[in-house]
Amino acid sequence: MSHTSKTIGPLFIILAGIFWGTMGLFVRQLSSYNFTAIQIACVRLLVAAILFACILLIKEPSGFRIHLRDVPLFLGLGWGSIGLMTCTYFMAIRMMSMSVAAILLYTSPIWVMLMSIIVFHEAITRKKLIALILAFTGCILVSGVGNSTLTLSGFCIGLCAGLTYGLYSILGRIALNRYSTYVVTTYTFIFAFIGVFFFTDTTEIIGLFAAADNSASLVLLIVATGIVTAVIPFLLYTLGLKTVEVSRAAILATIEPMVATILGALVYHEALTLSSAGGILCILGAIILLNRKKKTESPT
């Protein structure tokens, strides 16, 4: 692997996390149009599926042909990972505070590290473990978890969101061994949209467009949501997975809640507490640690 690939891969992952961190801005804007969380997920996935299909048509027209034996793999990527993660995460938000739901979602690097040992036989080094602890601690501090009623069912659903979120890294790496980045992202989002579509009342979405004061602005907002929070980051993340170990990639992506916190302070003047500031430093510390030049890493 070239030095350039080693540098660009982690950069792609970090940039993906930064773009994902803008999600809150778009969700708040769409919520002002009375879109529910699942409706936002549906239109976001639709836009992403269409745009990824257009990219594939331009870059690799023959990529629309996949082997039947790989359909279960793409079902796992689309519905089993992206679609199911969306549904369980939104369920978790309804059952507990957003901060606790976010923490359970960001157990994903732990799941990825465990799965990567089994599937890819990745070595777990001291540096990775320290970075994982720093990143997870940072997510807890950034989210500002306080008193929250947490039921067993809510806890299990939240963990399921984290597990399915992490599953994208594992299945994505397997798919990249067989297909290009463009094929993987296109079929992932086609299957993800189909899965979420069945849980969405399309007549309600049509009614929201009809009720909007400016339908054109709403369409532009939805397209922007799909591009900024799905197309660009998933393309970057999937490209990054080609050269970055999946366990390392999952930790690097924890920059997302840090970015969301900073944007909340800058755009909505949300309080940046000492706890969230400490969390940001922990996440940055994990990223810096993972990108330090290797000396000799011994497995734990």
Buried (B, 14 or more C-beta within 10 A) or exposed (E): EEEEEBEBBBBBBBBBBBBBBBBBBBBEBBEEBEBBBBBBBBBBBBBBBBBBBEBBEEEBEEBEEBEEEBEEBBBBBBBBBBBBBBBBBBBBBEBBBEBBBBBBBBBBBBBBBBBBEEBBEBBBBEBBEBBBBBBBBBBBBBBBBEEEEBEEEBBEBBBBBBBBBBBBBBBBBBBBEEBBBBBBBBBBBBBBBBBBEEBBEEEEBEEBEEEBEEEEEBBEBBBBBBBBBBBBBBBBBBBBBBBBBBBBBBBBBBBBBBBBBBBBBEEEEBEBBEBBBBBBBBBBBBBEBBBEEEEEEEEE
